Amino acid sequence: LIELRKPGLKVVPRMSIVVHYDGNVVGEYEADLVVADVVIVELKATRVLAPDLEAQLLNYLFLLERPHGALINFRPPSVERFLVSTSLTLAARRAFCHRDAGWQSLTDRCEELRETFVDVLHELGAFLELSLYEEVLTFLLGGDTAVVQRVPLRRDGVTLGAQRLHLIS
């Protein structure tokens, strides 16, 4: 931080990212650093910079509406860095069309899910990581107790374990 601030750059450590939908907080995240109010920097100490870390940084860029980001990994023998840039604005991510001509609502709950998801896309924009939409929809549809179920996995009558699934009844 000291080195970044020496040339007069504004550096905000641990910037809070709060995701709102319809007046509700539906997600909370934290960017490691925001430099000069333009670049989001994520600091890591991992064997390899996996694709999910790039996706996380891209989510942060979209949610904070910033154009540039950097992943910096301090664990390898020499420091690794990966730069991410986007020109997609929130307005551009909201400019999409959906085609639901083939949609068949089996229940009223199916129609509610479709409408809710389209509303969420229009509010948050497209191109965010799938897990973020999943988190928002789970919240809006009543939380884990209403949506998440553990379903037993069986083979030839033998229970192998259980899988956590998002189910809507």
Disulfide bonds with the S-S distance in Angstrom:
none
